[in-house]
């Protein structure tokens, strides 16, 4: 039975230690990318793909996430009285964006454990998982393609991206075989953070998944893996080798992705996104050229 996919799960319980001390009191998902927090880009991506029911799996000190997507009546009233309707519209945009729910993960036991917490909310339907560290350029319809492939193949879908073989140890790597679509591969197996020498390919899993609910009973019995955490990659490895799950396919992403969990990539995201905006680009780009010309 094919379900119309409407639900997105966004794990957001991480501590963000790579951005300390900025994330000592502020969730890493709330770090601004130009003038919006990173998490808002992710929610907007889900909504643009037709996923209006969003569950955030959170942890301690994540109240700022809930506050950001909630109403702020005093601020709205102040902007209304000033007649500043442009800012008022921006404030209300995050409030009305989607039907957002929250669930506390409790023990931070890994991505697989975080996804498992969504079981009651998701039920028996396929659903998407979007990691907040990965920002996908809004001009690249990755999630839409993944949803289409899930409906077409009745399988679980992961997003894959070619990376430098020297960097594959930072990712989960896929063993694949080709299909009739150059952008879609069948996933035969997955290895979490392999060495360059042992990696089955340089196709890395990035932070987008469209999963069948069969993932939940598998996660239920998945033992902790690398780092003592329940790894989603381990559960997907089992799904890929089992016929009753429908298997796993990968959509090869060739667009623009920003890893905002990495400091340099985070800065690149801000510069590139700001440069492409009509309100900021015309002033920023000439300055960037002048600045770059002066670099050694």
Backbone bond lengths (Angstrom), bond angles and torsions (degrees), N, CA, C in turn:
res aa  C-N    CA-C-N  psi(-1)  N-CA   C-N-CA  omega(-1)  CA-C   N-CA-C  phi
1 X - - - 1.467 - - 1.530 109.37 -
2 X 1.319 116.68 129.07 1.473 120.62 179.80 1.521 109.83 -90.75
3 X 1.305 115.94 127.85 1.460 122.06 177.36 1.520 109.14 -101.93
4 X 1.327 115.18 144.54 1.460 119.42 170.49 1.524 107.38 -77.30
5 X 1.322 117.47 120.94 1.462 121.18 -173.86 1.532 110.06 -80.00
6 X 1.324 115.78 124.78 1.470 120.59 -178.31 1.524 112.93 -129.99
7 X 1.347 117.33 -8.30 1.466 119.67 -170.98 1.525 111.77 -110.54
8 X 1.327 114.11 138.30 1.463 121.73 176.44 1.522 108.70 -125.29
9 X 1.321 115.73 139.77 1.463 122.15 176.57 1.525 107.97 -115.03
10 X 1.329 116.47 127.75 1.461 121.44 -179.86 1.531 108.61 -120.29
11 X 1.343 117.82 101.85 1.465 119.65 175.98 1.531 109.77 -67.39
12 X 1.323 116.05 127.27 1.469 119.93 -175.92 1.522 110.85 -144.23
13 X 1.336 115.33 43.24 1.467 119.44 -177.04 1.526 112.88 -104.63
14 X 1.345 117.83 -2.47 1.462 120.69 -175.99 1.517 113.04 -65.77
15 X 1.326 115.13 156.46 1.471 120.51 -176.32 1.524 113.21 -85.87
16 X 1.329 118.15 -18.84 1.461 119.91 178.86 1.510 113.60 66.09
17 X 1.326 117.22 40.47 1.461 120.13 -174.25 1.529 113.33 -65.74
18 X 1.335 117.05 -22.12 1.470 118.75 -179.50 1.527 111.85 -68.99
19 X 1.334 116.76 -15.61 1.464 119.34 -178.52 1.528 112.64 -111.41
20 X 1.328 116.68 16.78 1.466 118.44 173.31 1.527 110.50 -63.08
21 X 1.333 119.78 144.05 1.461 126.73 6.82 1.529 114.63 -88.83
22 X 1.360 118.66 1.35 1.466 120.21 -177.63 1.526 111.61 -58.46
23 X 1.346 116.55 -32.11 1.461 119.88 -175.72 1.532 112.88 -98.59
24 X 1.314 116.19 15.32 1.469 119.63 177.94 1.531 110.18 -63.15
25 X 1.322 117.47 -42.47 1.460 121.55 -178.32 1.521 112.76 -120.20
26 X 1.338 117.83 -2.65 1.458 120.86 -178.32 1.526 109.69 -125.59
27 X 1.328 118.83 131.81 1.464 119.85 178.89 1.525 111.24 -58.65
28 X 1.335 116.34 142.67 1.459 119.91 -179.84 1.525 111.05 -60.61
29 X 1.341 116.77 -28.67 1.467 120.39 -179.79 1.523 112.25 -68.45
30 X 1.337 116.77 -15.50 1.462 120.67 -179.96 1.523 112.60 -95.49
31 X 1.329 118.06 1.00 1.465 119.49 175.63 1.524 108.98 -60.30
32 X 1.335 118.15 131.66 1.465 119.73 -175.12 1.521 112.55 -73.76
33 X 1.305 116.31 137.04 1.465 123.44 169.87 1.529 104.93 -113.83
34 X 1.315 115.97 100.53 1.475 125.29 -167.03 1.524 107.63 63.96
35 X 1.332 119.29 -101.45 1.466 119.42 -175.98 1.530 113.36 -125.90
36 X 1.341 116.34 17.91 1.462 120.76 174.86 1.523 108.40 -132.63
37 X 1.333 117.51 145.89 1.464 117.88 175.48 1.528 110.23 -67.47
38 X 1.324 116.63 152.29 1.462 121.40 -176.94 1.525 111.87 -54.92
39 X 1.333 116.82 -38.75 1.464 120.40 -176.89 1.525 112.26 -62.45
40 X 1.333 117.80 -29.45 1.464 119.29 -178.95 1.528 111.28 -68.86
41 X 1.325 117.08 -35.89 1.470 119.66 176.26 1.530 110.02 -60.37
42 X 1.332 116.50 -39.78 1.459 121.04 -177.56 1.527 110.42 -67.75
43 X 1.335 116.64 -44.06 1.465 120.09 177.91 1.529 110.36 -63.74
44 X 1.320 117.23 -41.29 1.465 120.56 178.38 1.528 111.34 -61.88
45 X 1.327 116.60 -37.37 1.465 119.99 177.32 1.527 111.13 -63.31
46 X 1.343 115.83 -43.24 1.462 119.79 178.51 1.523 110.96 -61.44
47 X 1.315 116.28 -45.40 1.463 120.94 -178.18 1.528 111.14 -64.24
48 X 1.329 116.92 -40.10 1.465 120.48 -179.95 1.521 111.57 -64.38
49 X 1.351 117.40 -21.99 1.463 121.77 177.15 1.528 111.85 -92.81
50 X 1.330 116.70 6.98 1.461 120.99 177.39 1.510 114.95 90.22
51 X 1.341 117.72 12.83 1.458 121.81 -178.98 1.529 108.96 -100.48
52 X 1.310 116.66 97.15 1.465 121.56 -174.17 1.523 113.55 -100.05
53 X 1.327 117.10 -3.91 1.460 122.52 179.62 1.532 106.82 -110.40
54 X 1.328 116.70 105.32 1.469 122.05 -171.45 1.528 110.04 -115.72
55 X 1.324 115.49 128.00 1.465 121.00 173.68 1.519 109.00 -111.66
56 X 1.322 117.03 121.73 1.460 121.40 174.20 1.522 108.73 -99.36
57 X 1.326 115.43 125.49 1.460 120.87 176.20 1.518 106.74 -95.31
58 X 1.324 116.40 109.59 1.456 121.37 -169.46 1.529 111.04 -113.79
59 X 1.318 115.00 -179.43 1.457 121.99 177.69 1.518 109.58 -140.33
60 X 1.314 115.84 -161.19 1.463 120.77 -179.76 1.532 110.69 -63.66
61 X 1.326 115.66 152.47 1.470 122.61 176.01 1.524 113.04 60.01
62 X 1.339 117.08 29.91 1.460 120.31 179.56 1.530 112.03 -110.36
63 X 1.317 117.01 18.20 1.465 119.71 -176.40 1.527 112.01 -63.36
64 X 1.332 116.85 -26.05 1.465 119.73 -179.90 1.527 111.16 -61.42
65 X 1.343 117.69 -30.25 1.465 120.51 176.75 1.521 110.57 -62.46
66 X 1.329 115.50 -47.79 1.462 119.33 -179.85 1.530 110.71 -64.82
67 X 1.317 116.03 -40.33 1.467 119.25 -179.99 1.525 111.71 -63.76
68 X 1.333 116.54 -37.68 1.465 119.45 -177.50 1.525 111.61 -63.46
69 X 1.326 116.75 -37.49 1.461 119.83 -177.62 1.531 112.71 -94.27
70 X 1.323 115.96 11.53 1.466 121.62 178.67 1.536 109.90 -104.28
71 X 1.320 115.98 169.30 1.462 120.59 176.70 1.528 110.28 -74.56
72 X 1.343 116.24 145.21 1.466 121.87 172.85 1.523 105.72 -125.15
73 X 1.319 115.35 87.76 1.461 120.46 -169.85 1.525 112.66 -61.79
74 X 1.348 116.25 -39.60 1.469 118.56 -177.32 1.529 110.32 -64.27
75 X 1.333 116.77 -44.28 1.462 120.74 179.26 1.518 110.82 -64.33
76 X 1.322 116.73 -43.32 1.462 120.19 179.98 1.525 110.77 -62.75
77 X 1.330 116.38 -41.29 1.467 120.05 -179.92 1.529 110.65 -65.13
78 X 1.332 116.66 -40.26 1.464 120.70 179.34 1.528 110.63 -62.51
79 X 1.333 116.21 -46.49 1.468 120.13 -179.95 1.530 110.63 -66.15
80 X 1.329 116.12 -37.68 1.478 120.39 178.43 1.522 110.07 -62.06
81 X 1.344 117.34 -45.56 1.466 121.45 -179.10 1.516 112.03 -65.52
82 X 1.334 116.84 -32.22 1.466 120.92 177.97 1.517 112.47 -77.81
83 X 1.334 115.76 -13.52 1.465 119.22 -175.63 1.517 112.88 74.73
84 X 1.347 116.94 20.20 1.466 121.38 -178.73 1.531 108.95 -89.82
85 X 1.318 115.12 75.19 1.459 120.11 -172.02 1.534 112.49 -73.49
86 X 1.328 117.32 -24.95 1.471 119.80 179.24 1.524 109.80 -65.33
87 X 1.346 116.80 -47.87 1.467 120.29 178.80 1.528 110.63 -68.50
88 X 1.322 116.84 -36.99 1.460 120.86 178.98 1.530 110.55 -60.16
89 X 1.315 116.18 -40.81 1.466 120.88 179.10 1.525 110.85 -63.94
90 X 1.337 116.96 -40.05 1.471 120.71 178.75 1.523 111.19 -65.31
91 X 1.332 116.64 -40.26 1.459 120.89 179.71 1.528 110.47 -64.63
92 X 1.329 115.92 -43.38 1.468 119.75 -177.25 1.527 112.19 -74.61
93 X 1.326 117.50 -21.46 1.466 120.62 -177.80 1.519 111.50 -59.81
94 X 1.339 116.76 -41.81 1.461 119.68 -178.71 1.525 111.70 -72.71
95 X 1.333 116.94 -25.12 1.465 120.76 179.88 1.521 111.60 -74.90
96 X 1.326 116.37 -38.58 1.465 121.05 -172.67 1.521 113.50 -98.76
97 X 1.330 116.83 8.93 1.459 120.42 -168.89 1.531 113.09 -68.29
98 X 1.346 117.67 -38.20 1.464 120.26 -174.88 1.528 109.07 -162.94
99 X 1.333 115.03 172.95 1.461 121.92 173.10 1.525 105.94 -89.19
100 X 1.337 116.86 101.31 1.464 121.47 -171.26 1.526 110.68 -106.77
101 X 1.335 114.74 132.20 1.464 122.60 178.11 1.528 108.47 -120.14
102 X 1.347 115.58 161.99 1.467 120.19 -177.57 1.524 109.90 -134.29
103 X 1.331 115.44 142.52 1.460 121.26 176.85 1.517 107.88 -139.94
104 X 1.334 116.34 129.65 1.465 120.62 179.55 1.527 109.20 -82.27
105 X 1.320 116.45 126.82 1.462 121.16 -178.18 1.522 112.54 -69.58
106 X 1.320 117.73 -29.85 1.469 120.12 -174.21 1.510 109.51 80.55
107 X 1.306 117.23 -116.97 1.465 120.88 178.33 1.523 109.67 -68.93
108 X 1.333 118.50 126.44 1.479 120.44 177.76 1.524 110.37 -77.70
109 X 1.314 116.32 87.99 1.468 121.12 -171.97 1.521 112.18 -108.61
110 X 1.338 117.43 25.69 1.456 119.90 173.38 1.515 114.03 106.80
111 X 1.330 114.67 168.09 1.460 121.31 -176.63 1.531 111.51 -63.38
112 X 1.332 116.74 -41.69 1.457 119.12 179.39 1.517 111.72 -60.27
113 X 1.319 116.38 -41.54 1.469 121.14 178.45 1.527 110.70 -65.40
114 X 1.342 117.11 -38.86 1.466 120.52 178.57 1.525 110.74 -62.82
115 X 1.333 117.01 -43.64 1.472 120.53 179.07 1.529 110.34 -64.64
116 X 1.305 117.36 -37.67 1.460 121.13 179.65 1.527 111.50 -60.90
117 X 1.329 117.29 -30.31 1.468 120.43 179.55 1.533 112.32 -64.89
118 X 1.325 116.89 -16.64 1.465 120.71 -178.71 1.518 112.63 -85.98
119 X 1.304 117.89 1.21 1.470 121.05 -171.23 1.526 112.89 -57.49
120 X 1.310 118.11 -48.02 1.468 120.73 -177.99 1.524 111.12 -65.45
121 X 1.318 116.67 -37.25 1.468 120.45 -178.90 1.528 111.41 -70.98
122 X 1.312 116.39 -40.67 1.471 121.21 -175.54 1.525 111.40 -75.80
123 X 1.331 117.20 -41.94 1.459 120.14 -177.11 1.517 111.88 72.97
124 X 1.335 116.18 -133.86 1.466 121.46 -172.78 1.524 112.18 -106.68
125 X 1.325 116.74 27.94 1.463 120.44 -177.54 1.527 110.67 -111.89
126 X 1.331 117.05 152.32 1.462 118.87 168.26 1.527 109.44 -63.26
127 X 1.328 116.18 154.36 1.467 120.77 -176.60 1.512 108.96 -152.70
128 X 1.324 115.82 162.47 1.461 121.14 178.47 1.521 109.77 -103.34
129 X 1.335 115.16 149.39 1.465 122.05 172.01 1.519 107.16 -121.63
130 X 1.319 117.19 126.21 1.458 122.65 179.94 1.523 108.38 -122.28
131 X 1.322 117.23 121.68 1.460 120.97 177.31 1.523 109.45 -85.73
132 X 1.324 115.16 135.29 1.456 120.39 -174.86 1.509 115.06 -70.19
133 X 1.352 118.04 -18.17 1.464 120.52 -179.42 1.525 112.00 -73.88
134 X 1.319 116.83 -25.21 1.467 121.05 -177.76 1.521 110.37 -97.61
135 X 1.326 116.18 117.33 1.465 120.67 172.33 1.524 107.72 -102.80
136 X 1.327 116.23 126.95 1.454 122.38 178.69 1.515 107.85 -104.06
137 X 1.332 116.72 130.04 1.465 120.84 179.50 1.527 109.32 -54.55
138 X 1.343 115.92 131.28 1.468 120.06 -175.03 1.521 113.03 -62.95
139 X 1.329 117.73 -16.45 1.473 120.56 178.29 1.526 111.90 -82.11
140 X 1.339 117.57 -5.18 1.461 121.95 179.83 1.532 109.16 -107.90
141 X 1.334 118.46 107.70 1.475 120.94 -174.46 1.531 113.12 -81.01
142 X 1.316 117.10 57.89 1.460 121.48 -177.55 1.525 111.59 -62.13
143 X 1.317 116.74 -51.67 1.462 120.40 -174.26 1.530 111.06 -64.01
144 X 1.324 117.09 -38.63 1.467 120.32 177.74 1.530 110.46 -60.19
145 X 1.334 117.13 -43.86 1.464 121.76 178.64 1.525 110.58 -62.55
146 X 1.318 117.52 -41.48 1.458 121.40 -179.91 1.532 111.35 -64.09
147 X 1.322 116.35 -41.20 1.469 120.43 178.64 1.529 109.97 -64.82
148 X 1.313 117.07 -42.37 1.466 120.58 177.56 1.528 111.00 -59.25
149 X 1.330 116.83 -43.84 1.462 120.69 -179.19 1.526 111.30 -67.49
150 X 1.332 117.54 -35.81 1.459 119.85 177.65 1.525 110.02 -62.68
151 X 1.335 116.23 -44.72 1.456 120.36 -179.79 1.529 111.31 -66.40
152 X 1.325 116.06 -37.78 1.462 121.37 -177.94 1.525 111.99 -70.46
153 X 1.340 117.21 -41.62 1.461 121.36 -171.11 1.524 113.58 -104.25
154 X 1.346 117.26 -8.45 1.466 121.63 -177.27 1.529 110.40 51.50
155 X 1.318 114.93 46.56 1.462 122.25 -178.54 1.526 108.73 -132.88
156 X 1.321 116.03 172.64 1.466 120.66 171.02 1.522 108.55 -86.61
157 X 1.322 116.16 144.50 1.465 121.66 -173.78 1.527 109.35 -123.46
158 X 1.325 116.06 133.97 1.464 120.80 173.53 1.526 108.50 -117.51
159 X 1.315 116.67 154.79 1.467 121.52 174.91 1.526 108.15 -92.61
160 X 1.325 115.58 131.04 1.463 121.72 179.78 1.517 109.66 -121.11
161 X 1.317 116.49 150.04 1.457 121.52 -179.75 1.526 108.72 -145.49
162 X 1.323 116.12 135.61 1.461 119.17 176.68 1.527 109.62 -69.56
163 X 1.325 116.02 131.44 1.468 121.03 177.82 1.524 108.49 -127.48
164 X 1.304 115.05 162.42 1.466 120.83 174.18 1.525 108.46 -58.17
165 X 1.339 118.26 129.46 1.473 120.12 179.75 1.528 113.38 -52.60
166 X 1.326 117.47 -28.90 1.463 120.50 178.38 1.533 112.17 -69.46
167 X 1.360 116.42 -14.28 1.461 120.46 -178.28 1.532 112.92 -105.59
168 X 1.329 117.35 -2.52 1.469 119.92 -172.85 1.523 112.08 -63.92
169 X 1.356 117.15 -23.20 1.464 119.58 -179.62 1.528 112.52 -68.09
170 X 1.315 116.81 -8.77 1.468 121.05 178.44 1.524 112.17 -89.51
171 X 1.332 117.78 -6.12 1.463 122.11 -171.02 1.527 111.01 -129.23
172 X 1.349 114.43 175.44 1.450 120.82 162.61 1.515 107.65 -86.48
173 X 1.329 117.87 135.13 1.463 122.07 -176.83 1.526 109.84 -111.16
174 X 1.348 115.90 144.87 1.466 121.25 -175.25 1.517 112.18 -108.55
175 X 1.323 114.90 137.84 1.460 122.17 166.47 1.524 106.15 -94.84
176 X 1.336 118.00 128.07 1.466 119.52 -168.02 1.525 112.02 -135.98
177 X 1.336 114.04 164.71 1.460 121.08 164.37 1.530 107.55 -132.92
178 X 1.323 116.81 151.21 1.462 121.25 -173.58 1.529 111.06 -74.42
179 X 1.333 115.35 163.11 1.464 122.48 174.75 1.533 108.15 -126.38
180 X 1.321 115.73 -169.81 1.466 120.21 178.53 1.527 112.80 -74.85
181 X 1.330 117.13 -4.34 1.469 123.03 -179.88 1.530 107.77 -116.28
182 X 1.341 117.27 123.72 1.469 120.86 -178.03 1.524 112.66 -60.89
183 X 1.336 116.97 -24.09 1.461 120.81 -177.62 1.525 113.14 -96.81
184 X 1.323 117.49 4.23 1.465 121.14 -178.78 1.530 109.21 -129.59
185 X 1.323 116.31 132.53 1.469 121.36 177.94 1.522 109.09 -127.39
186 X 1.320 115.84 154.98 1.468 120.49 172.57 1.528 107.35 -89.51
187 X 1.307 116.03 129.90 1.463 121.20 -179.06 1.527 108.84 -89.51
188 X 1.314 115.53 119.70 1.463 121.35 179.57 1.522 111.86 -90.94
189 X 1.317 116.04 -29.63 1.459 120.23 -179.48 1.517 110.43 -168.63
190 X 1.323 115.93 164.19 1.463 122.01 -178.66 1.527 109.10 -137.93
191 X 1.323 115.44 142.38 1.464 121.07 177.72 1.526 107.91 -128.50
192 X 1.328 116.01 127.39 1.461 120.55 -179.07 1.525 111.17 -81.04
193 X 1.328 116.72 118.58 1.461 124.39 174.48 1.538 112.98 49.80
194 X 1.332 117.04 60.24 1.472 119.62 -179.92 1.527 111.01 -78.19
195 X 1.305 116.05 163.05 1.460 119.79 171.01 1.526 108.85 -71.77
196 X 1.310 116.72 161.78 1.459 121.45 178.83 1.530 110.55 -56.37
197 X 1.315 116.35 -39.21 1.454 121.28 -175.96 1.532 112.42 -72.06
198 X 1.335 117.04 -32.22 1.468 119.87 -175.25 1.528 113.20 -98.24
199 X 1.324 117.85 -4.49 1.477 120.70 -177.27 1.532 110.50 -66.31
200 X 1.339 117.62 134.52 1.462 120.29 179.82 1.526 113.26 -72.63
201 X 1.321 117.88 -19.46 1.468 123.08 177.74 1.520 107.64 -166.60
202 X 1.343 116.21 178.95 1.467 118.99 172.69 1.522 110.67 -103.32
203 X 1.355 116.27 21.26 1.465 121.09 174.12 1.520 108.43 -88.52
204 X 1.324 115.87 113.87 1.462 121.96 -175.55 1.525 110.61 -103.84
205 X 1.320 115.29 145.02 1.467 120.28 174.00 1.520 108.29 -75.97
206 X 1.332 116.42 129.28 1.463 120.46 172.55 1.529 108.34 -111.17
207 X 1.321 116.76 175.18 1.453 121.26 -163.42 1.508 119.06 -77.57
208 X 1.335 117.66 46.63 1.459 121.62 173.77 1.529 108.86 -136.71
209 X 1.334 115.42 132.07 1.458 121.65 -179.42 1.526 108.59 -141.10
210 X 1.326 117.13 144.81 1.461 121.89 167.31 1.523 105.35 -124.64
211 X 1.326 116.14 110.94 1.457 121.77 -165.99 1.523 112.39 -116.24
212 X 1.315 114.64 145.60 1.457 120.30 170.90 1.528 108.54 -81.00
213 X 1.325 117.57 154.00 1.468 119.32 -177.59 1.525 113.32 -66.22
214 X 1.333 117.64 -10.53 1.467 120.47 175.12 1.530 111.94 -61.10
215 X 1.320 117.03 -14.17 1.463 120.47 177.65 1.533 111.17 -64.00
216 X 1.338 117.57 -28.66 1.464 119.96 -172.25 1.530 113.62 -68.51
217 X 1.337 119.66 -49.52 1.481 116.87 177.25 1.524 113.02 -62.92
218 X 1.321 116.60 -28.74 1.472 119.07 177.10 1.525 109.98 -70.28
219 X 1.332 117.26 -44.87 1.470 120.13 177.57 1.525 110.99 -61.37
220 X 1.325 115.94 -32.86 1.462 120.75 -178.00 1.528 110.99 -58.07
221 X 1.347 116.91 -35.82 1.463 118.43 -177.83 1.534 113.26 -110.05
222 X 1.349 116.73 8.15 1.465 119.23 177.95 1.529 110.23 -72.73
223 X 1.301 115.94 122.90 1.469 120.52 -179.75 1.523 109.88 -75.27
224 X 1.330 117.87 152.94 1.466 119.79 175.02 1.514 111.10 -55.59
225 X 1.334 115.72 138.46 1.458 121.21 -179.36 1.508 111.10 -112.06
226 X 1.340 116.18 -131.90 1.467 120.53 -178.36 1.524 110.62 -57.45
227 X 1.325 116.19 136.54 1.455 121.23 179.22 1.512 113.73 74.26
228 X 1.361 117.13 8.24 1.457 119.75 -179.27 1.514 113.39 72.45
229 X 1.344 117.52 16.68 1.459 122.17 -177.60 1.522 110.75 -111.41
230 X 1.332 115.67 156.33 1.460 121.03 175.38 1.529 107.36 -77.86
231 X 1.321 115.82 112.44 1.461 120.94 -173.59 1.533 110.61 -92.38
232 X 1.327 116.33 127.20 1.463 120.62 175.24 1.529 110.24 -60.50
233 X 1.332 116.95 -34.99 1.467 121.41 179.29 1.528 111.31 -58.73
234 X 1.339 117.62 -39.06 1.464 120.51 179.67 1.525 111.07 -64.23
235 X 1.336 116.33 -40.61 1.465 119.93 178.54 1.527 110.95 -67.50
236 X 1.321 117.62 -39.02 1.461 121.05 177.62 1.520 111.43 -66.65
237 X 1.324 116.92 -33.89 1.464 121.41 175.23 1.531 109.78 -59.22
238 X 1.331 116.26 -43.29 1.463 119.74 178.43 1.524 110.70 -67.56
239 X 1.325 116.96 -40.77 1.473 120.36 178.70 1.525 111.24 -61.38
240 X 1.327 116.27 -38.53 1.467 120.52 -177.13 1.526 111.46 -64.03
241 X 1.337 116.66 -28.63 1.454 119.54 -176.73 1.514 114.87 -98.36
242 X 1.344 117.06 4.55 1.463 120.66 -176.97 1.528 110.69 -114.49
243 X 1.339 116.96 132.28 1.471 120.23 -177.90 1.526 112.00 -73.24
244 X 1.335 117.53 -31.27 1.477 120.04 -174.59 1.530 112.37 -70.29
245 X 1.324 117.26 -14.43 1.472 120.15 -178.65 1.524 112.79 -89.52
246 X 1.336 117.56 -12.70 1.467 120.39 -174.33 1.516 112.90 89.45
247 X 1.345 117.05 -6.13 1.454 120.15 178.65 1.514 113.25 79.68
248 X 1.315 114.97 -177.48 1.468 122.35 -178.47 1.527 109.00 -130.15
249 X 1.324 115.70 133.41 1.469 121.80 174.91 1.519 108.28 -121.10
250 X 1.308 115.61 158.54 1.457 121.03 178.94 1.513 111.44 -121.46
251 X 1.318 117.02 135.71 1.457 122.72 170.48 1.527 106.88 -96.39
252 X 1.328 116.32 120.91 1.467 120.98 -177.88 1.525 108.19 -83.03
253 X 1.323 115.20 116.05 1.464 121.52 -176.16 1.521 109.97 -91.73
254 X 1.331 115.59 126.17 1.468 119.97 -178.99 1.538 111.45 -117.16
255 X 1.327 116.47 13.48 1.457 120.04 -178.25 1.519 112.62 -93.49
256 X 1.316 115.32 -153.14 1.468 121.26 -174.22 1.527 109.92 -104.10
257 X 1.330 114.22 128.09 1.464 121.90 -179.08 1.521 108.63 -131.32
258 X 1.333 115.72 142.22 1.459 120.79 177.29 1.528 108.76 -120.29
259 X 1.313 116.90 125.68 1.459 121.67 176.07 1.524 107.59 -91.60
260 X 1.327 116.22 93.58 1.463 119.43 -176.23 1.523 112.27 -77.26
261 X 1.338 117.20 -0.82 1.460 119.64 172.02 1.512 112.32 -81.33
262 X 1.339 116.27 -8.85 1.470 122.23 178.20 1.530 107.99 -106.79
263 X 1.321 118.00 132.51 1.466 120.60 -173.07 1.524 112.76 -60.06
264 X 1.333 117.19 -45.33 1.467 119.71 -177.97 1.523 110.42 -67.94
265 X 1.333 117.74 -42.73 1.466 120.60 178.51 1.531 110.79 -64.85
266 X 1.326 116.46 -35.17 1.464 120.85 176.80 1.530 110.61 -60.79
267 X 1.327 116.23 -44.41 1.468 120.38 178.43 1.526 111.01 -66.47
268 X 1.339 116.80 -39.16 1.471 120.06 177.10 1.518 110.78 -61.64
269 X 1.332 116.90 -40.92 1.461 120.92 -179.92 1.523 110.41 -59.94
270 X 1.321 116.68 -44.92 1.465 120.11 -179.38 1.522 110.39 -61.97
271 X 1.335 116.75 -46.71 1.465 120.83 -177.23 1.536 110.57 -64.75
272 X 1.330 116.95 -47.22 1.470 119.83 -176.65 1.523 111.95 -67.09
273 X 1.329 116.80 -44.13 1.461 119.18 -179.15 1.525 111.51 -67.15
274 X 1.322 116.39 -39.85 1.474 119.44 177.83 1.521 110.88 -66.47
275 X 1.331 117.55 -38.88 1.469 121.10 -179.23 1.522 111.80 -64.09
276 X 1.320 116.80 -29.58 1.458 120.17 -177.81 1.514 114.36 -86.14
277 X 1.335 117.43 -2.81 1.468 120.15 -177.84 1.518 111.19 -89.20
278 X 1.311 115.55 141.98 1.468 121.17 -178.84 1.521 112.20 -65.46
279 X 1.344 116.70 -30.59 1.467 119.11 -176.34 1.524 112.56 -85.43
280 X 1.322 117.94 -17.93 1.466 120.76 -176.04 1.525 113.36 -118.37
281 X 1.329 116.28 -34.36 1.451 120.77 -175.14 1.519 115.54 -55.83
282 X 1.346 119.16 -47.51 1.467 119.68 -176.92 1.527 113.80 -58.15
283 X 1.318 118.50 -31.10 1.458 121.32 178.45 1.520 111.99 -89.52
284 X 1.339 116.34 -34.12 1.462 120.26 -175.17 1.530 112.81 -76.57
285 X 1.334 117.45 -41.82 1.471 120.06 -173.02 1.530 113.65 -63.39
286 X 1.333 120.30 -43.30 1.465 118.54 176.27 1.530 112.52 -61.42
287 X 1.341 115.84 -38.00 1.465 118.84 177.58 1.523 110.55 -65.35
288 X 1.345 116.94 -40.74 1.461 120.41 179.16 1.526 111.38 -60.53
289 X 1.330 116.37 -43.31 1.465 120.67 178.97 1.519 110.51 -60.72
290 X 1.336 116.50 -44.35 1.462 121.30 -179.88 1.531 110.20 -65.44
291 X 1.314 116.66 -41.53 1.456 121.15 179.17 1.530 111.02 -64.51
292 X 1.352 116.04 -46.00 1.462 120.39 -178.84 1.529 111.49 -64.57
293 X 1.324 116.34 -35.15 1.470 119.74 -179.42 1.519 111.47 -64.86
294 X 1.332 116.17 -25.77 1.463 120.18 -178.72 1.497 114.02 -89.48
295 X 1.346 117.42 -2.01 1.459 120.09 -179.15 1.517 110.88 -80.66
296 X 1.302 116.23 148.20 1.460 121.20 176.09 1.523 107.23 -85.80
